[in-house]
Amino acid sequence: MRGLVAAWLLAAGAVTAGDLPQTAEQWQRAAIADIEAAYQITLDNHPGTYDPANPGFAARLGEARKAGLQLAAQVRDGAGYQAALLRFNTVIHDGHAGVAFTMPPAVEWRWPGFVAAWRGDSMYVYATVPGGPAAGSRINACDGESIVTLAQTNVFAFQGRSDEPGNWWIEAPDVFVDKGNPFIKRPQVCTFTLDGKQFSMTLAWSQYTNEMLQWRQQSYNGTTLPVGLSEPRPRLYWAAMPEFQPDEAQRTAYRAMSAELRAHPQRYQQADAVVIDLRGNHGGSSLWSLDFAGALWGDAEMARRDQQRMGKQQVWWRVSPGNVAHVRWMVGILKEQGNAEVAEGINALANVMQEALERGEKFYVTGAGAAAAAGATSASAAKRPNEAGPPAFNRPVYVIVPGQCASACLDAVDYFTMFPNTKLIGAPSSADSNYMEVRYQSLVSGAAKAVIPNKVYVGRPRAAGQFYTPQIVVRDLEWSTENFLNIIQADLKR
């Protein structure tokens, strides 16, 4: 089983705005208490605590606690509370661990009248209000600090991971989003370059608008299409996969895509290209991309390649009362989503984890075969890996990769790139650690929850921290479908 539950899906919080701290002293106490609780919950439940391949985990967690508490002692409001907990996260340095906010305090965001975008190795003005720096202007420095230095101190100290190129595309532009963080100084005077000419501008910060939020999302996602298969021009097929934690309508659309591919394989054998569009995708369940890959390349061939690739991988499930309860909870979720066969395997997993817990063990270890039984490969493919199928699909496949692609989105890229006719296009991806399958546990204030991965991959082909670099990096500011289509058609001609 790989990433069945999205790392970004938060269960509904029980607190309301009225339950949040109100005074400076209350916010400070909440920050300290929540960091202490998150530290202890993580230490007690995270696989890293007992992972022999990561002997420094406990020390790093201790450093995260220390860094968070240093800021927590200075907290006076909700923005400071957020910043202190976010600092705890960044020192842990894993998108699948730390804390997540369930009832964020009301913090007024501000912006300088423009939204920035990172492309390649530089930052640019993506969109601007009248009177601001022109769209397309490169942002060089602010207040005597290079834009790279500002991103490190003002952004990556509190969010994201600067050693992952994809995070620069997603996080670095927040240099120009003021979230009320009291521990940083927002830029005042910046220098820009446009058409070879340099100019300076004093920034005028004001309350954010809905326009800012829309531009901010578009700056790294571009146009996001609904789940489904389309044909923007004859014999070029476009499969949009913006979401791997789908609602019922999206689940229906995913099933319809795979059914279409299986029903008409000859149609796609004659395609000029198939485009798999992951714009907007933050991960979720890898079952959807696994099924699509089986439908496109053939279930038997997909199973054969996946089993060969994953043959040495083991999954070590961290056994603790909370983690076992989470796995049992997943059974109901999978049944609701119509994945009864996978749910049966997960229920069996919960039972053996419970037995391991009662024996006092720290992990329950599954090998590749056991993982397949729990849903690592599609059940239908696993039953017939040697059956003859349709001719191997060998038409060009382009996978559009966004910078935030991680978790189950990376699993999808793993599947698609097993086949030599696949080419990646877009931005460098983000990366994962080896810790996966998160659950959430409420902290003292109720305003945040600890993020706890339940398992660790051992021998996974994609290493911890490894990211994908596309063969075609798209540095255009506008990530429109039309632009991608033009770039793909030009590549096909070559």
C-alpha positions in Angstrom: 0.0 0.0 0.0 1.4 3.4 -1.0 0.0 6.6 0.2 -3.6 5.6 0.6 -4.5 8.7 2.7 -3.4 12.2 1.7 -0.8 13.8 3.9 -2.6 17.1 3.5 -6.1 15.9 4.5 -7.0 17.2 7.9 -9.8 15.7 9.9 -12.3 18.3 11.0 -11.1 20.2 14.1 -13.3 20.4 17.1 -12.3 24.0 18.1 -13.9 27.2 17.0 -12.4 30.7 16.7 -13.8 31.5 20.1 -11.8 28.6 21.7 -8.5 30.0 20.5 -6.1 31.9 22.9 -6.9 35.6 23.2 -4.1 37.2 25.2 -0.4 37.4 24.5 0.2 35.1 27.5 -2.3 32.6 26.3 -0.7 32.4 22.8 2.7 32.0 24.4 1.5 29.1 26.6 -0.3 27.5 23.7 2.8 27.6 21.5 5.0 26.1 24.2 2.5 23.4 25.1 1.8 22.4 21.5 5.5 22.1 20.6 6.1 20.0 23.7 3.1 17.8 22.9 4.1 17.5 19.2 7.6 16.5 20.2 6.4 13.8 22.6 3.7 12.4 20.3 6.3 12.2 17.4 8.9 10.6 19.6 6.4 8.0 20.8 4.9 7.1 17.4 7.2 8.1 14.5 9.0 5.3 12.8 12.2 7.3 12.8 12.6 6.9 16.5 13.6 3.3 16.1 14.7 3.4 12.4 18.2 1.8 12.3 18.8 3.6 9.0 18.2 7.0 10.6 20.1 7.0 13.9 20.1 10.8 14.1 16.3 11.2 14.0 15.8 11.6 17.7 18.5 14.3 17.9 17.0 16.2 15.0 13.6 16.0 16.6 15.2 17.4 19.8 16.7 20.3 17.7 13.3 21.0 16.3 11.8 21.2 19.8 14.6 23.5 20.9 14.2 25.8 17.9 10.5 26.0 18.2 10.6 26.7 21.9 13.1 29.5 21.4 10.6 31.3 19.3 7.6 30.2 21.4 9.1 32.0 24.4 8.7 35.3 22.4 5.2 34.7 21.1 2.7 37.4 21.7 -0.1 36.6 19.2 -1.5 34.1 16.7 1.0 34.9 14.0 3.8 34.3 16.4 2.2 31.0 17.5 2.1 29.9 13.8 5.7 30.9 13.2 7.0 29.0 16.2 5.2 25.8 15.2 6.3 26.2 11.6 9.9 26.6 12.8 9.5 23.2 14.6 8.4 21.8 11.3 11.3 23.1 9.2 13.9 21.7 11.5 12.3 18.3 11.3 12.7 18.8 7.6 10.0 16.3 6.4 6.7 17.1 4.7 5.2 14.1 6.4 6.0 15.0 10.0 5.6 17.9 12.3 2.4 19.8 12.9 -0.6 21.0 10.7 -3.0 23.7 11.7 -6.7 22.7 12.1 -8.0 26.1 13.3 -5.4 28.7 12.2 -5.6 32.0 14.2 -6.9 34.9 12.1 -3.8 36.6 10.6 -4.1 39.4 8.1 -2.0 38.7 5.1 -0.5 41.6 3.2 1.1 41.9 -0.2 3.1 44.6 -2.1 0.6 44.7 -5.1 2.3 42.0 -7.1 2.7 38.2 -6.9 6.1 36.6 -7.7 7.0 33.3 -9.4 10.2 31.3 -9.3 11.3 29.9 -12.6 14.6 28.0 -13.0 17.1 30.0 -10.9 15.4 33.4 -10.6 12.3 35.1 -9.3 10.0 37.2 -11.5 6.9 39.3 -11.2 4.1 37.0 -12.2 1.2 39.5 -12.0 0.8 43.0 -10.7 -1.7 45.8 -10.0 -1.5 49.1 -12.0 1.6 51.0 -10.9 3.5 48.0 -9.7 6.6 46.4 -11.3 5.7 45.0 -14.7 4.9 41.4 -15.1 8.0 39.5 -16.3 10.4 41.8 -14.4 13.2 39.8 -12.7 13.5 40.5 -9.0 17.1 40.9 -8.1 17.4 42.0 -4.4 15.7 43.8 -1.6 17.2 46.0 1.1 20.7 44.9 0.0 20.0 41.2 0.3 19.8 38.9 -2.7 16.5 37.3 -3.4 18.0 33.9 -2.7 19.1 35.0 0.8 15.7 36.5 1.5 14.0 33.3 0.5 16.2 31.4 2.8 15.7 33.6 5.9 12.1 34.8 5.4 10.5 31.7 3.8 12.5 28.5 4.1 13.2 29.1 7.8 9.5 28.6 8.4 8.1 26.6 5.5 9.3 24.2 2.8 12.7 22.7 2.2 15.3 24.7 0.3 17.3 21.7 -0.8 14.4 20.5 -3.0 14.2 22.5 -6.3 10.5 22.1 -6.6 10.0 23.8 -3.3 11.6 27.0 -4.8 8.8 27.0 -7.4 6.1 26.7 -4.7 7.5 28.4 -1.6 10.2 30.9 -2.4 7.7 33.5 -3.9 6.2 33.9 -0.4 9.0 36.4 0.2 6.3 38.8 -1.1 3.5 37.5 1.1 3.4 39.0 4.6 1.8 36.5 6.9 2.4 38.5 10.1 5.5 36.5 11.1 7.0 38.7 13.9 10.4 37.0 13.5 11.2 38.3 10.1 11.5 41.7 8.4 9.5 42.1 5.2 11.2 43.7 2.2 10.9 47.5 1.7 13.0 48.5 -1.3 13.7 46.1 -4.2 15.6 46.2 -7.4 14.2 44.7 -10.7 15.4 44.2 -14.2 13.2 44.4 -17.3 14.4 44.3 -20.9 18.0 44.7 -19.7 17.2 47.9 -17.6 17.4 47.9 -13.8 15.1 49.9 -11.6 14.2 50.2 -7.9 10.9 50.5 -6.2 9.7 51.0 -2.7 7.1 48.4 -1.9 3.7 49.5 -0.7 2.2 46.7 1.5 -1.5 46.5 1.8 -4.2 43.9 2.8 -4.3 41.0 0.5 -7.2 40.6 -2.0 -8.9 37.7 -3.6 -7.0 38.6 -6.7 -3.7 38.0 -4.9 -4.8 34.5 -3.8 -5.9 33.6 -7.3 -2.6 34.9 -8.9 -0.6 33.2 -6.2 -2.1 29.8 -6.9 -1.9 30.3 -10.7 1.8 31.3 -10.4 2.8 27.7 -9.6 -0.2 25.6 -10.7 -1.1 27.3 -13.9 -4.4 26.2 -15.3 -5.8 23.2 -13.4 -8.2 21.0 -15.4 -10.9 18.8 -13.9 -10.2 15.1 -13.7 -10.9 13.5 -17.0 -9.7 12.6 -20.5 -10.0 15.0 -23.4 -8.7 15.3 -27.0 -7.5 18.9 -27.5 -6.6 18.1 -31.1 -7.0 14.9 -33.1 -5.0 11.9 -31.8 -3.5 13.9 -28.9 -5.1 12.8 -25.6 -4.9 14.7 -22.4 -5.5 13.0 -19.0 -5.9 15.5 -16.2 -5.0 14.3 -12.7 -5.1 17.3 -10.4 -6.1 15.4 -7.3 -5.3 12.1 -5.8 -7.6 12.5 -2.8 -10.7 12.6 -5.0 -14.3 13.2 -4.0 -17.0 10.9 -5.4 -17.4 12.8 -8.7 -13.6 12.7 -9.2 -13.4 9.0 -8.4 -16.1 8.3 -11.0 -14.0 10.4 -13.5 -10.9 8.4 -12.7 -12.7 5.1 -13.2 -14.1 6.3 -16.5 -10.6 7.3 -17.8 -9.2 3.9 -17.0 -12.3 2.1 -18.4 -12.0 4.1 -21.7 -8.3 3.1 -22.1 -9.0 -0.5 -21.5 -12.0 -0.6 -23.8 -10.3 1.0 -26.8 -6.6 0.2 -26.6 -6.2 0.4 -30.4 -7.3 4.0 -30.4 -4.5 5.0 -28.1 -2.0 2.8 -29.9 -2.5 5.2 -32.8 -2.2 8.4 -30.7 0.4 11.0 -31.5 0.9 11.4 -27.8 -0.8 11.0 -24.4 -0.3 13.8 -21.9 -0.7 13.1 -18.2 -1.3 16.4 -16.5 -0.4 16.6 -12.8 -0.8 20.3 -12.4 -2.4 21.1 -9.0 -1.6 17.6 -7.6 -0.4 17.5 -4.0 -0.6 13.7 -3.5 -3.2 11.5 -1.8 -3.8 7.9 -2.9 -1.5 6.2 -5.4 -4.2 3.7 -6.4 -5.6 6.1 -9.0 -2.3 6.6 -10.9 -1.5 2.9 -10.6 -4.8 1.9 -12.1 -4.4 4.4 -15.0 -0.9 3.1 -15.7 -2.2 -0.4 -15.9 -5.0 0.7 -18.2 -2.5 2.5 -20.5 0.4 0.2 -20.6 -1.4 -3.0 -19.7 -2.2 -4.4 -16.3 0.2 -7.4 -16.7 3.1 -5.3 -18.0 2.5 -2.8 -15.3 2.5 -5.5 -12.6 5.6 -7.1 -14.0 7.6 -3.9 -14.1 6.4 -2.7 -10.7 7.2 -6.0 -9.0 10.6 -6.1 -10.6 11.3 -2.5 -9.4 10.0 -3.0 -5.9 11.3 -6.5 -5.4 13.7 -5.6 -2.6 11.5 -3.1 -0.8 10.1 -3.7 2.6 7.5 -1.7 4.5 8.1 -1.3 8.2 4.9 -0.4 10.0 5.6 1.4 13.3 3.5 -0.4 15.9 1.9 1.9 18.5 -1.7 2.1 19.8 -2.4 5.2 17.8 -0.9 3.9 14.6 -2.9 0.6 14.8 -6.1 2.6 15.4 -5.3 4.7 12.3 -4.9 1.7 10.1 -8.2 0.3 11.3 -9.8 3.7 10.5 -8.5 3.5 6.9 -10.5 0.3 6.4 -13.7 2.2 6.6 -12.4 5.0 4.3 -11.4 2.5 1.6 -14.8 0.8 1.8 -16.6 4.2 1.4 -14.4 4.8 -1.7 -15.4 1.5 -3.2 -12.1 -0.2 -2.7 -13.4 -3.2 -0.8 -10.6 -5.6 -1.9 -7.9 -3.2 -0.7 -9.9 -2.6 2.5 -9.8 -6.4 3.2 -6.0 -6.4 3.0 -5.7 -3.3 5.2 -7.9 -4.9 7.8 -5.6 -8.0 7.8 -2.7 -5.6 8.3 -4.3 -4.0 11.3 -4.8 -7.4 12.9 -1.2 -8.4 12.5 0.0 -5.0 13.7 -2.1 -5.5 16.8 -0.5 -8.8 17.4 2.9 -7.3 17.1 2.0 -4.5 19.5 0.9 -7.1 22.1 4.3 -8.8 21.7 6.0 -5.5 22.4 7.6 -5.1 19.0 8.4 -1.7 17.4 7.6 -2.6 13.8 5.6 -5.0 11.8 7.6 -5.7 8.6 6.0 -6.6 5.2 7.9 -7.6 2.1 7.0 -6.9 -1.5 4.6 -9.9 -1.7 2.7 -8.9 1.5 2.6 -5.3 0.3 1.0 -6.4 -3.0 -1.6 -8.2 -1.0 -2.4 -5.0 0.8 -2.8 -3.1 -2.4 0.7 -2.1 -3.6 -0.2 -3.5 -7.1 -3.6 -3.7 -8.6 -5.2 -7.0 -7.6 -6.3 -7.8 -11.1 -2.8 -7.4 -12.4 -1.2 -9.3 -9.7 -3.4 -12.3 -10.5 -2.3 -12.5 -14.1 1.3 -11.1 -14.5 2.1 -13.5 -17.3 -1.1 -13.4 -19.4 -0.8 -12.2 -22.9 -2.3 -8.7 -23.4 -2.5 -6.1 -26.1 0.7 -4.9 -27.8 3.0 -2.9 -25.6 1.9 0.8 -25.6 4.8 2.7 -27.1 3.4 6.1 -28.2 4.9 9.2 -26.7 3.7 10.0 -23.1 4.3 13.5 -21.6 3.9 13.9 -17.8 3.4 17.5 -16.6 5.1 17.8 -13.2 4.4 20.7 -10.8 6.9 21.8 -8.2 4.7 20.6 -5.3 4.5 17.1 -6.6 5.3 14.8 -3.6 3.9 11.7 -1.9 1.4 9.9 -4.1 2.1 12.4 -6.9 5.7 11.1 -6.9 4.5 7.6 -6.8 2.6 8.4 -10.0 5.8 9.7 -11.6 7.6 6.5 -10.4 5.0 4.4 -12.3 5.0 6.4 -15.5 8.7 6.6 -15.8 9.1 2.8 -15.6 8.3 3.0 -19.3 10.9 4.4 -21.8 8.3 6.3 -23.9 7.6 8.7 -21.0 9.1 12.2 -20.9 8.7 14.6 -18.0 7.8 18.3 -18.6 7.3 21.2 -16.2 9.2 21.9 -13.0 11.5 19.9 -10.8 9.4 17.9 -8.3 9.5 18.0 -4.5 10.8 15.0 -2.6 9.8 12.6 0.1 11.5 11.1 3.0 11.1 7.3 3.5 8.3 8.0 6.0 4.7 7.7 4.8 1.1 7.1 5.5 0.3 9.9 8.0 -2.3 10.3 10.7 -3.1 13.3 12.8 -3.4 13.7 16.6 -4.7 16.8 18.3 -2.4 19.0 20.3 -3.1 20.8 23.6 -4.7 24.0 22.2 -6.8 22.2 19.6 -5.6 24.7 17.0 -3.0 22.3 15.5 -2.4 18.6 15.2 0.7 16.5 15.1 1.5 14.8 11.8 2.6 11.2 12.3 3.8 8.9 9.5 2.9 5.3 10.2 5.5 3.5 8.1 9.0 3.6 6.7 10.1 2.3 3.3 13.2 0.2 3.5 14.9 -0.5 0.2 12.7 1.8 -1.8 14.1 2.5 -5.3 13.5 6.2 -5.0 15.8 7.4 -2.2 14.8 9.8 0.6 15.1 13.3 -0.7 15.3 12.3 -4.3 13.4 14.5 -6.8 12.6 14.3 -10.5 14.1 16.8 -12.9 12.0 17.0 -16.2 13.6 16.6 -19.6 11.7 19.8 -20.6 11.8 22.5 -17.9 9.0 25.0 -18.6 10.2 28.4 -17.4 7.3 30.3 -19.0 5.5 32.5 -16.4 2.2 31.3 -17.8 1.6 27.6 -17.2 -1.5 27.5 -19.4 -2.7 24.4 -21.2 -2.2 26.1 -24.5 1.5 26.8 -23.7 2.1 23.2 -22.7 0.3 22.0 -25.8 2.5 24.1 -28.0 5.7 23.0 -26.3 4.7 19.3 -26.6 3.8 19.7 -30.2 7.1 21.3 -31.0 8.9 18.4 -29.2 6.9 15.9 -31.2 8.1 17.5 -34.4 11.7 17.2 -33.3 
